[in-house]
Amino acid sequence: MKLLMNIPTKDRCEILKYTLEYEINFLEKYNISINILDSSDDDRTKNLISDYKQKYNWLDINYHFYPSDTPYYVKTIDTFFIGIDEADYVLSCGDGRVLTEEYFKQLFLCMNKGFKIIVMEIDDVSNLGNRIYYPDEQLKFFRDCSPVVTLLGGATTHSSLSKAVNKKELLLKYKDSDIIQSGFYFESIIKIKDFTGIYISKSKVAIPNPYRKFLT
């Protein structure tokens, strides 16, 4: 199974660098590709990605430039569509969310079982435990998991979810929302007939980024 990580960022080169440095061995082990969606005001992030391409010639990492005034929702929704034809699953992830090997281990186990959406939470704040959702439980999944999937990095989606919705329609419908990613999850999971989802509570799936206060 091929996993693609799409990471939006802006003026947070040190945060992104720490995340990539921590995850670099896992990226190689699991053959994970990365797209960086950057709207920084300087070239530090661009140069960082260029350095990574030279330092790690095996790493499939690509840089996508956005003007600095690009609205948040434009980059966010793009994280669900860029590169989907080359991957089985897409993880839209915040630049400061530092994922552990335990995260990737559990993620690939779930990917190989064919779940359409995979949610892993550090703290089970909703007391859901570990739970599987079946084809007639899309709305139940959304009600249970929406607090988690509002964070970029909260969910990994099968590429069929991105192919089930129209990006332009999503932008028009949710462009004034700060949580357009939730709109994507809702619109996509109700449109696929073979929906299955899984929620996993794990205490060691992410660690703090010292350059960032929160696990986002």
Residue, then its C-alpha position, 0 to 999 in steps of 0.5 A: m500500500k502506498l501512503l502519501m503525506n500532504i503537509p501545508t505550511k507557512d513561515r514555519c521552517e523550523i517546525l517542519k524541519y524538526t518533524l521531517e528529521y524525526e520521521i525520516n527513518f519511518l518515511e524510508k521504512y514505509n516508502i512514504s511520499i511527501n508533498i509540501l504546500d508552502s506559502s511562506d514569505d521567504d525561501r527557507t522552506k523551499n531551500l529546506i526541501s531542496d536540501y532534503k532532496q539532495k541529502y536523501n536521494w531515495l526520498d520522494i518529496n515535492y515542493h508546491f509553492y503558493p502565494s503568501d496571501t493564499p487563503y487557508y482553505v485553498k491549501t487545506i483542501d488541496t491536501f486531499f487532492i494533490g498526488i491522489d493518483e499515485a497513492d492508495y491513501v492520503l494523510s493530510c498532516g499539519d507541519g508540527r504534528v510529529l508522528t511516531e513509528e507506532y503511528f505508522k505501524q498501526l496505520f499500515l496495518c489498517m491500510n492493509k485491511g482496507f479501511k476507507i478512513i483511519v483515525m488515530e487519537i492520542d487521548d481518547v477524549s470521547n471515550l470511544g475506545n477502539r471502534i470499527y464503523y461499517p457501511d451504514e454508519q457514516l453519520k455515526f462515524f462523523r458524529d463520533c470522530s468529527p472533533v478529531v478530524t478537525l485537526l490536520g493529521g487526525a485522519t488518513t483517507h483512501s484515495s477513493l474519498s477524494k475521487a468521490v467529491n468535486k474540489k470546486e464544489l467543496l471550495l464554494k460550499y466551505k470556503d468561509s469555514d475554518i474547518i473545511q477539512s471536516g466538510f471534506y470528510f463529511e461530503s466524501i464518506i456519505k458518497i462512497k457505498d463501501f465505507t468502512g472506518i476505524y477509530i484507534s486510541k493510542s498514547k504514543v502515536a505523536i510527540p510534542n514538537p519543541y518548536r510548537k506548543f500543540l500537537t498539530 
